[in-house]
Amino acid sequence: MNSTDALLAISVSFLHMLNHLGTIENNSNTNSYVNLALDLIESSKVIILNGHGSWNSITVNEPPQKFLHNTDIYSSPNTHADLSDIDIVIFAGCSTAASPSEGMTGYSITQSAGFAGAKVAIGWATKQFDNQMNDWIDKFFTYLFTLNPGTGELFTAEEAFEEANDSCTNEARNSVMYGTQQIFSFNN
């Protein structure tokens, strides 16, 4: 198993655990799902949340649907989750990096993660298909763990992001990146 496979396996295991816990608990308390999702995000270096999305939320359990909202991550400079230890968070869902809906204000869930301190937060500006996002994510992590021939060092997140977008010919190239350190790489 290479580094990319190991990293994806760890992230996927968190997602399966999250969905599995929600199913076996059958708990109607929305806060328990949101708190578990936030705990996983805050305690992980890399996490991928894959679910139905919108500019301000992503599902964290299904069924029944429970949502992690942008305001659960970041409400203001004084009210937010602490994502300063997370290297990469990916919100793999439709429109998770889109502008607010007409008449709404606030930040996308992806922007919120960047404001809350994540080094790299990635989402999508448009509706997506799972297979296309999964292909993009695979390309992103492949580049992230590849030596950049121009520098002789691992690609930075920003470079891997650009390469993944350039190599996709479908809607997945509408990905958007925010964060505090987009030049982050696993060299550091």
ROSE-4610 file (N, C-alpha, C; in Angstrom, 1 decimal, always signed):
// ROSE-4610
residu = [M/M/M/N/N/N/S/S/S/T/T/T/D/D/D/A/A/A/L/L/L/L/L/L/A/A/A/I/I/I/S/S/S/V/V/V/S/S/S/F/F/F/L/L/L/H/H/H/M/M/M/L/L/L/N/N/N/H/H/H/L/L/L/G/G/G/T/T/T/I/I/I/E/E/E/N/N/N/N/N/N/S/S/S/N/N/N/T/T/T/N/N/N/S/S/S/Y/Y/Y/V/V/V/N/N/N/L/L/L/A/A/A/L/L/L/D/D/D/L/L/L/I/I/I/E/E/E/S/S/S/S/S/S/K/K/K/V/V/V/I/I/I/I/I/I/L/L/L/N/N/N/G/G/G/H/H/H/G/G/G/S/S/S/W/W/W/N/N/N/S/S/S/I/I/I/T/T/T/V/V/V/N/N/N/E/E/E/P/P/P/P/P/P/Q/Q/Q/K/K/K/F/F/F/L/L/L/H/H/H/N/N/N/T/T/T/D/D/D/I/I/I/Y/Y/Y/S/S/S/S/S/S/P/P/P/N/N/N/T/T/T/H/H/H/A/A/A/D/D/D/L/L/L/S/S/S/D/D/D/I/I/I/D/D/D/I/I/I/V/V/V/I/I/I/F/F/F/A/A/A/G/G/G/C/C/C/S/S/S/T/T/T/A/A/A/A/A/A/S/S/S/P/P/P/S/S/S/E/E/E/G/G/G/M/M/M/T/T/T/G/G/G/Y/Y/Y/S/S/S/I/I/I/T/T/T/Q/Q/Q/S/S/S/A/A/A/G/G/G/F/F/F/A/A/A/G/G/G/A/A/A/K/K/K/V/V/V/A/A/A/I/I/I/G/G/G/W/W/W/A/A/A/T/T/T/K/K/K/Q/Q/Q/F/F/F/D/D/D/N/N/N/Q/Q/Q/M/M/M/N/N/N/D/D/D/W/W/W/I/I/I/D/D/D/K/K/K/F/F/F/F/F/F/T/T/T/Y/Y/Y/L/L/L/F/F/F/T/T/T/L/L/L/N/N/N/P/P/P/G/G/G/T/T/T/G/G/G/E/E/E/L/L/L/F/F/F/T/T/T/A/A/A/E/E/E/E/E/E/A/A/A/F/F/F/E/E/E/E/E/E/A/A/A/N/N/N/D/D/D/S/S/S/C/C/C/T/T/T/N/N/N/E/E/E/A/A/A/R/R/R/N/N/N/S/S/S/V/V/V/M/M/M/Y/Y/Y/G/G/G/T/T/T/Q/Q/Q/Q/Q/Q/I/I/I/F/F/F/S/S/S/F/F/F/N/N/N/N/N/N]
num = [1/1/1/2/2/2/3/3/3/4/4/4/5/5/5/6/6/6/7/7/7/8/8/8/9/9/9/10/10/10/11/11/11/12/12/12/13/13/13/14/14/14/15/15/15/16/16/16/17/17/17/18/18/18/19/19/19/20/20/20/21/21/21/22/22/22/23/23/23/24/24/24/25/25/25/26/26/26/27/27/27/28/28/28/29/29/29/30/30/30/31/31/31/32/32/32/33/33/33/34/34/34/35/35/35/36/36/36/37/37/37/38/38/38/39/39/39/40/40/40/41/41/41/42/42/42/43/43/43/44/44/44/45/45/45/46/46/46/47/47/47/48/48/48/49/49/49/50/50/50/51/51/51/52/52/52/53/53/53/54/54/54/55/55/55/56/56/56/57/57/57/58/58/58/59/59/59/60/60/60/61/61/61/62/62/62/63/63/63/64/64/64/65/65/65/66/66/66/67/67/67/68/68/68/69/69/69/70/70/70/71/71/71/72/72/72/73/73/73/74/74/74/75/75/75/76/76/76/77/77/77/78/78/78/79/79/79/80/80/80/81/81/81/82/82/82/83/83/83/84/84/84/85/85/85/86/86/86/87/87/87/88/88/88/89/89/89/90/90/90/91/91/91/92/92/92/93/93/93/94/94/94/95/95/95/96/96/96/97/97/97/98/98/98/99/99/99/100/100/100/101/101/101/102/102/102/103/103/103/104/104/104/105/105/105/106/106/106/107/107/107/108/108/108/109/109/109/110/110/110/111/111/111/112/112/112/113/113/113/114/114/114/115/115/115/116/116/116/117/117/117/118/118/118/119/119/119/120/120/120/121/121/121/122/122/122/123/123/123/124/124/124/125/125/125/126/126/126/127/127/127/128/128/128/129/129/129/130/130/130/131/131/131/132/132/132/133/133/133/134/134/134/135/135/135/136/136/136/137/137/137/138/138/138/139/139/139/140/140/140/141/141/141/142/142/142/143/143/143/144/144/144/145/145/145/146/146/146/147/147/147/148/148/148/149/149/149/150/150/150/151/151/151/152/152/152/153/153/153/154/154/154/155/155/155/156/156/156/157/157/157/158/158/158/159/159/159/160/160/160/161/161/161/162/162/162/163/163/163/164/164/164/165/165/165/166/166/166/167/167/167/168/168/168/169/169/169/170/170/170/171/171/171/172/172/172/173/173/173/174/174/174/175/175/175/176/176/176/177/177/177/178/178/178/179/179/179/180/180/180/181/181/181/182/182/182/183/183/183/184/184/184/185/185/185/186/186/186/187/187/187/188/188/188]
x = [+0.9/+0.0/+0.9/+0.7/+1.5/+0.9/+1.6/+1.2/-0.2/-0.5/-1.8/-2.9/-2.7/-3.7/-3.9/-2.8/-2.9/-3.6/-3.3/-4.0/-5.5/-5.8/-7.2/-7.9/-7.3/-7.9/-8.2/-7.3/-7.5/-8.7/-8.7/-9.9/-11.2/-11.2/-12.4/-12.8/-11.9/-12.3/-13.0/-12.6/-13.3/-14.7/-14.8/-16.2/-17.1/-16.5/-17.3/-17.7/-16.8/-17.1/-18.2/-18.1/-19.1/-20.5/-20.6/-21.8/-22.3/-21.4/-21.8/-22.3/-21.6/-22.1/-23.5/-23.7/-25.0/-26.1/-25.8/-26.8/-27.1/-26.1/-26.3/-26.9/-26.6/-27.2/-28.6/-29.0/-30.3/-30.8/-29.9/-30.2/-30.8/-31.8/-32.5/-31.8/-30.8/-30.2/-29.2/-29.5/-28.7/-27.3/-27.3/-26.0/-25.0/-25.4/-24.4/-23.7/-24.4/-23.7/-22.8/-23.3/-22.5/-21.2/-21.4/-20.3/-19.3/-19.7/-18.8/-18.1/-18.7/-18.1/-17.0/-17.4/-16.4/-15.2/-15.5/-14.4/-13.4/-14.0/-13.2/-12.3/-13.0/-12.3/-11.1/-11.5/-10.5/-9.3/-9.5/-8.5/-7.8/-8.1/-7.5/-6.5/-5.6/-4.6/-5.2/-5.9/-6.5/-7.9/-8.9/-10.2/-11.0/-11.8/-12.7/-14.1/-14.9/-16.4/-17.1/-17.7/-18.4/-19.9/-20.7/-22.1/-22.8/-24.1/-24.9/-24.5/-24.3/-23.8/-24.6/-24.4/-24.8/-23.8/-24.0/-23.0/-22.7/-23.7/-23.5/-23.6/-23.6/-23.6/-23.2/-23.0/-22.7/-23.3/-23.9/-24.4/-23.3/-23.6/-22.6/-23.2/-24.5/-25.1/-26.3/-26.6/-27.7/-28.1/-29.3/-30.4/-30.4/-31.1/-31.7/-30.6/-30.9/-29.9/-29.6/-28.4/-27.9/-26.8/-26.8/-25.9/-24.9/-23.7/-22.7/-22.8/-23.0/-23.2/-22.0/-21.9/-20.8/-20.7/-21.8/-21.7/-21.3/-21.4/-20.8/-19.3/-18.7/-17.3/-16.8/-17.5/-17.0/-18.2/-18.4/-19.5/-18.9/-17.8/-17.1/-15.7/-14.8/-13.5/-13.4/-14.4/-14.4/-15.2/-15.9/-16.7/-16.5/-15.6/-15.3/-14.6/-14.7/-13.9/-12.5/-11.6/-10.2/-9.6/-9.4/-8.9/-7.5/-6.8/-5.4/-4.4/-4.8/-3.9/-4.3/-5.3/-5.7/-4.9/-4.4/-3.6/-4.6/-5.5/-6.4/-7.8/-8.8/-10.2/-10.8/-11.5/-12.2/-13.7/-14.5/-15.9/-16.4/-16.5/-16.8/-18.3/-18.9/-20.3/-20.7/-21.9/-22.3/-22.2/-21.7/-21.8/-21.2/-20.3/-19.8/-18.8/-18.4/-17.6/-18.3/-19.6/-20.4/-20.6/-21.0/-21.4/-22.8/-23.1/-24.4/-25.5/-26.6/-27.8/-28.4/-29.1/-29.7/-30.4/-30.1/-30.8/-30.1/-29.1/-28.4/-27.1/-26.6/-25.3/-24.4/-23.1/-22.3/-21.2/-20.5/-19.4/-19.8/-19.2/-19.4/-18.8/-19.2/-18.6/-17.1/-16.7/-15.3/-14.5/-15.0/-14.4/-14.4/-15.4/-15.5/-14.4/-14.0/-12.9/-11.6/-11.4/-10.2/-10.1/-11.2/-11.3/-11.0/-11.4/-11.2/-9.8/-9.0/-7.6/-7.0/-7.9/-7.4/-6.3/-5.2/-4.2/-4.8/-5.5/-6.1/-7.5/-8.5/-9.9/-10.4/-10.9/-11.3/-12.8/-13.5/-14.9/-15.2/-16.4/-16.8/-17.8/-17.7/-18.6/-19.9/-20.0/-21.1/-21.6/-22.7/-23.2/-22.2/-22.1/-21.1/-21.6/-20.9/-21.2/-20.1/-20.4/-19.4/-18.2/-18.4/-17.3/-16.3/-16.8/-16.0/-15.2/-15.8/-15.1/-14.1/-14.5/-13.5/-12.3/-12.5/-11.4/-10.5/-11.1/-10.3/-9.5/-10.2/-9.5/-8.3/-8.5/-7.4/-6.3/-6.6/-5.5/-4.8/-5.6/-5.0/-4.0/-4.4/-3.5/-2.3/-2.5/-1.4/-0.4/-0.8/+0.1/+0.8/+0.0/+0.5/+1.6/+1.6/+2.7/+3.7/+3.8/+4.7/+5.7/+6.9/+7.9/+7.6/+7.7/+7.6/+8.9/+8.8/+10.1/+10.8/+10.1/+10.7/+11.4/+11.0/+11.6/+12.4/+12.0/+12.6/+12.1/+11.0/+10.3/+8.9/+8.2/+6.8/+6.0/+5.0/+4.1/+3.5/+3.3/+2.5/+1.0/+0.2/-1.2/-1.7/-1.2/-1.7/-1.3/-0.1/+0.3/-0.5/-0.7/-1.5/-2.9/-3.5/-4.8/-4.9/-3.9/-3.9/-3.8/-2.9/-2.7/-3.9/-4.6/-5.8/-6.9/-7.1/-8.0/-7.7/-6.4/-6.0/-6.2/-6.1/-6.2/-7.6/-8.5/-10.0/-10.7/-11.5/-12.2/-13.7/-14.1/-15.5/-15.8/-16.9/-17.4/-16.5/-15.8/-14.9/-13.8/-13.5/-12.5/-13.0/-14.3/-14.8/-14.5/-13.4/-13.1/-12.5/-12.6/-12.2/-11.4/-10.3/-9.4/-9.3/-9.4/-9.2/-8.2/-7.8/-7.0/-5.9/-5.2/-4.2/-2.8/-2.6/-1.3/-1.4/-1.8/-2.0/-0.7/+0.4/+1.7/+2.1/+1.3/+1.6/+2.0/+3.0/+3.3/+3.7/+3.7/+4.2/+5.7/+6.4/+7.8/+8.1/+7.1/+7.3/+7.1]
y = [-1.2/+0.0/+1.2/+2.2/+3.4/+4.4/+5.5/+6.6/+7.1/+7.3/+7.8/+6.9/+5.6/+4.6/+4.5/+4.6/+4.6/+5.8/+7.0/+8.2/+8.2/+7.7/+7.6/+6.6/+5.5/+4.4/+5.0/+5.7/+6.3/+7.3/+8.2/+9.1/+8.4/+7.4/+6.6/+5.9/+5.4/+4.7/+5.6/+6.9/+7.8/+8.0/+8.1/+8.4/+7.2/+6.0/+4.8/+4.7/+5.0/+5.0/+6.0/+7.2/+8.2/+7.7/+7.2/+6.7/+5.5/+4.6/+3.4/+3.7/+4.6/+5.0/+5.6/+6.4/+7.1/+6.0/+5.0/+4.0/+3.1/+2.7/+1.8/+2.5/+3.7/+4.5/+4.8/+5.1/+5.5/+6.6/+7.5/+8.6/+9.8/+10.3/+11.4/+12.8/+12.8/+14.0/+14.4/+15.5/+16.0/+16.4/+17.0/+17.5/+16.4/+15.1/+14.1/+13.8/+13.8/+13.6/+14.8/+16.0/+17.2/+17.2/+16.9/+16.9/+15.9/+14.7/+13.6/+14.0/+14.6/+15.1/+16.2/+17.1/+18.2/+17.6/+16.6/+15.9/+15.2/+14.6/+13.9/+14.9/+16.0/+17.0/+17.6/+18.0/+18.7/+17.7/+16.4/+15.5/+14.8/+15.1/+14.5/+15.4/+14.8/+15.6/+15.8/+14.7/+14.7/+14.0/+14.7/+14.0/+14.4/+13.5/+13.7/+13.4/+14.4/+14.2/+14.2/+13.0/+12.8/+12.7/+13.5/+13.5/+14.5/+14.6/+15.6/+16.9/+17.9/+19.2/+20.4/+21.5/+22.8/+23.8/+25.1/+26.0/+26.1/+25.8/+25.9/+24.6/+23.5/+22.2/+21.0/+19.9/+18.6/+17.6/+16.5/+15.5/+14.7/+14.4/+13.6/+12.2/+12.0/+10.7/+10.6/+9.4/+9.2/+7.7/+7.3/+8.0/+8.0/+8.8/+10.0/+11.0/+12.0/+13.0/+13.9/+14.0/+15.0/+15.8/+17.1/+18.0/+18.7/+18.8/+19.7/+21.0/+22.1/+23.4/+24.3/+25.3/+26.2/+26.9/+27.2/+27.9/+27.0/+25.7/+24.7/+24.8/+25.2/+25.3/+26.8/+27.8/+29.1/+30.1/+30.8/+31.8/+33.2/+33.4/+34.7/+34.5/+35.5/+35.3/+34.8/+35.1/+34.6/+33.4/+32.9/+31.7/+30.7/+29.8/+28.8/+27.6/+26.5/+25.3/+25.6/+24.8/+25.0/+23.9/+24.4/+23.5/+23.7/+24.4/+24.8/+23.6/+22.5/+21.3/+20.4/+20.8/+19.9/+20.4/+19.4/+19.7/+19.9/+18.9/+18.9/+18.5/+19.2/+18.8/+19.0/+17.9/+18.0/+17.7/+18.7/+18.5/+18.1/+16.8/+16.2/+16.1/+17.2/+17.2/+18.4/+18.3/+19.4/+20.8/+21.7/+23.1/+23.5/+22.7/+23.0/+24.2/+24.7/+25.9/+27.0/+26.8/+27.8/+29.1/+30.1/+31.3/+31.1/+31.9/+31.7/+31.8/+31.1/+31.2/+32.6/+33.0/+34.3/+34.7/+35.9/+36.4/+35.9/+35.0/+34.5/+35.2/+35.2/+35.7/+34.6/+34.8/+33.9/+33.3/+32.4/+31.7/+30.3/+29.8/+28.4/+27.6/+26.3/+25.4/+25.3/+25.3/+25.2/+26.4/+27.6/+28.8/+28.8/+28.4/+28.3/+27.5/+26.4/+25.6/+26.3/+27.1/+27.9/+28.9/+29.6/+30.7/+30.1/+28.8/+28.2/+27.6/+27.8/+27.5/+26.3/+25.6/+24.5/+25.0/+24.2/+24.6/+24.6/+23.5/+23.4/+22.9/+23.6/+23.2/+23.2/+22.1/+22.0/+21.6/+22.2/+21.9/+22.2/+22.1/+22.2/+23.4/+24.1/+25.3/+24.9/+23.7/+23.3/+21.9/+21.5/+20.1/+19.1/+18.0/+17.0/+15.6/+14.7/+13.3/+12.7/+11.7/+11.1/+10.6/+9.9/+9.3/+10.3/+11.5/+12.6/+13.2/+13.4/+14.0/+13.0/+11.7/+10.7/+10.6/+10.8/+10.8/+12.0/+13.2/+14.4/+14.2/+13.6/+13.4/+12.5/+11.4/+10.5/+11.2/+12.0/+12.8/+13.7/+14.4/+15.4/+14.7/+13.6/+12.9/+12.3/+11.8/+11.3/+12.3/+13.5/+14.6/+15.1/+15.1/+15.6/+14.7/+13.4/+12.5/+12.1/+13.1/+12.9/+14.0/+13.7/+14.7/+15.6/+16.9/+17.9/+17.9/+17.6/+17.6/+18.9/+20.0/+21.3/+21.7/+21.1/+21.5/+20.3/+19.1/+17.9/+17.6/+18.4/+18.2/+17.8/+17.3/+16.9/+18.1/+17.9/+19.0/+19.6/+20.9/+21.6/+21.3/+21.6/+21.4/+22.3/+23.5/+24.4/+23.8/+23.3/+22.7/+21.4/+20.6/+19.4/+19.7/+20.8/+21.2/+21.7/+22.5/+23.0/+21.8/+20.8/+19.7/+18.8/+18.6/+17.8/+18.5/+19.8/+20.6/+20.5/+20.7/+20.7/+19.3/+18.2/+16.9/+16.4/+17.1/+16.6/+17.3/+16.6/+17.2/+17.3/+17.0/+17.0/+18.1/+18.1/+19.1/+19.2/+18.1/+18.1/+19.2/+19.7/+20.7/+22.0/+22.1/+23.3/+23.3/+22.6/+22.6/+24.0/+24.2/+25.5/+25.2/+26.0/+25.7/+27.0/+26.8/+27.9/+27.3/+28.2/+27.7/+28.7/+28.4/+29.3/+29.0/+27.9/+27.6/+26.7/+27.3/+26.5/+26.0/+26.5/+26.0/+24.9/+24.4/+23.3/+22.1/+21.3/+20.0/+19.1/+17.8/+16.8/+16.8/+17.7/+17.9/+18.5/+19.4/+20.2/+19.4]
z = [+0.0/+0.0/+0.0/-1.0/-1.0/+0.0/+0.1/+1.0/+0.7/-0.6/-0.9/-0.5/-0.8/-0.4/+1.1/+1.9/+3.3/+3.8/+3.3/+3.7/+3.4/+2.2/+1.9/+2.7/+3.0/+3.9/+5.2/+5.8/+7.1/+7.1/+6.1/+5.9/+5.8/+4.9/+4.6/+5.9/+6.7/+7.9/+8.8/+8.9/+9.7/+9.3/+7.9/+7.4/+7.6/+7.4/+7.7/+9.2/+10.1/+11.5/+11.8/+11.2/+11.4/+11.0/+9.8/+9.3/+10.0/+10.4/+11.1/+12.5/+13.2/+14.5/+14.5/+13.5/+13.3/+13.1/+12.3/+12.0/+13.2/+13.9/+15.0/+16.2/+16.4/+17.5/+17.3/+16.0/+15.6/+16.6/+16.9/+17.8/+17.0/+17.5/+16.9/+17.2/+18.1/+18.6/+17.5/+16.8/+15.7/+16.3/+17.5/+18.0/+18.2/+18.5/+18.7/+17.4/+16.2/+15.0/+14.6/+14.8/+14.5/+15.4/+16.7/+17.6/+17.3/+16.9/+16.5/+15.2/+14.2/+13.0/+13.4/+14.2/+14.6/+15.4/+16.3/+17.0/+16.0/+15.0/+14.0/+13.2/+12.8/+12.0/+12.9/+14.1/+15.0/+15.4/+15.4/+15.9/+14.7/+13.5/+12.3/+11.6/+11.0/+10.1/+8.7/+8.3/+6.9/+7.1/+6.6/+6.6/+5.3/+4.9/+3.7/+4.2/+4.1/+4.4/+3.1/+2.8/+1.5/+1.8/+1.2/+1.4/+0.6/+0.8/+0.1/+0.7/-0.2/+0.2/-0.3/+0.3/-0.2/+0.2/-0.1/+0.3/+1.8/+2.6/+4.0/+4.8/+4.2/+4.9/+4.1/+4.9/+4.3/+5.2/+4.6/+5.5/+6.2/+7.5/+8.2/+8.7/+8.3/+8.6/+7.6/+7.2/+6.3/+6.3/+6.4/+7.0/+8.5/+9.3/+8.8/+8.5/+7.7/+7.3/+8.5/+8.8/+9.8/+9.1/+9.4/+8.7/+9.6/+9.1/+9.7/+8.9/+9.6/+9.0/+9.1/+8.2/+8.2/+9.5/+10.2/+11.5/+12.6/+12.4/+13.4/+13.4/+12.3/+12.1/+12.4/+11.8/+12.0/+12.0/+13.0/+13.1/+13.1/+13.7/+13.8/+14.3/+14.2/+14.7/+16.1/+16.9/+18.3/+18.6/+17.6/+17.8/+16.6/+16.8/+15.8/+16.4/+15.6/+15.9/+15.8/+16.4/+16.3/+15.3/+14.0/+13.0/+12.7/+13.6/+13.3/+13.2/+13.7/+13.6/+12.4/+11.7/+10.5/+9.3/+8.6/+7.3/+6.2/+6.0/+4.8/+5.2/+4.9/+5.0/+3.6/+3.2/+1.9/+2.1/+1.7/+1.7/+0.4/+0.2/-1.1/-1.2/-1.7/-1.9/-2.8/-3.3/-4.3/-3.6/-4.3/-3.9/-2.6/-2.0/-0.7/-0.6/-1.8/-1.8/-2.7/-2.9/-3.6/-2.8/-3.5/-2.9/-2.2/-1.2/-0.5/-1.5/-1.1/-1.9/-1.9/-2.9/-3.0/-1.8/-1.3/+0.0/+1.3/+1.1/+2.3/+2.5/+3.7/+3.9/+4.7/+4.7/+5.4/+4.5/+5.0/+4.3/+3.9/+2.8/+2.5/+3.6/+3.7/+4.7/+4.4/+3.2/+2.9/+3.4/+3.1/+3.6/+5.1/+5.7/+7.2/+7.8/+7.1/+7.6/+7.5/+6.4/+6.2/+7.3/+7.5/+8.6/+10.0/+10.2/+11.5/+11.7/+10.6/+10.8/+10.0/+9.2/+8.4/+7.4/+7.3/+6.4/+5.0/+4.6/+3.3/+3.5/+2.9/+2.9/+1.4/+1.0/-0.5/-0.5/-1.4/-1.7/-3.2/-3.6/-5.0/-5.1/-6.2/-6.4/-7.1/-7.7/-8.5/-8.0/-8.6/-8.4/-8.9/-8.3/-8.6/-8.7/-9.3/-9.2/-8.4/-7.5/-6.6/-7.4/-8.5/-9.2/-9.7/-10.1/-10.6/-9.5/-8.3/-7.2/-6.7/-6.6/-6.2/-7.1/-8.4/-9.4/-9.1/-8.8/-8.5/-7.3/-6.2/-4.9/-5.1/-5.9/-6.1/-6.8/-7.8/-8.5/-7.6/-6.8/-5.8/-4.9/-4.3/-3.4/-4.1/-5.3/-6.1/-6.3/-6.7/-6.9/-5.6/-4.5/-3.2/-2.7/-3.1/-2.7/-3.9/-4.8/-6.0/-5.9/-6.3/-6.4/-7.6/-7.4/-8.4/-9.2/-10.5/-11.3/-11.3/-11.2/-11.2/-9.9/-8.8/-7.5/-6.9/-7.2/-6.6/-5.2/-4.8/-3.6/-3.9/-2.8/-3.0/-3.5/-4.3/-4.7/-3.4/-3.5/-2.4/-2.6/-1.6/-1.8/-2.9/-3.0/-4.1/-5.5/-5.6/-6.9/-7.2/-6.2/-6.4/-6.8/-6.2/-6.5/-7.9/-8.4/-9.7/-10.7/-10.4/-11.3/-11.4/-10.3/-10.3/-11.1/-10.9/-11.7/-13.2/-13.5/-14.9/-15.6/-14.8/-15.4/-15.5/-14.9/-14.9/-16.1/-16.8/-17.9/-17.6/-16.4/-16.0/-15.0/-14.4/-13.4/-12.2/-11.9/-10.7/-10.8/-12.0/-12.0/-11.5/-11.0/-10.3/-8.8/-8.4/-7.0/-6.6/-5.3/-4.8/-3.5/-3.3/-2.2/-1.3/+0.0/+0.9/+2.0/+2.9/+4.0/+4.4/+5.4/+6.0/+5.4/+4.8/+4.3/+3.0/+1.9/+0.7/+0.1/+0.6/+0.1/+0.9/+1.8/+2.7/+1.8/+2.3/+1.7/+2.8/+2.5/+3.5/+3.6/+2.9/+3.1/+4.5/+4.9/+6.1/+7.3]
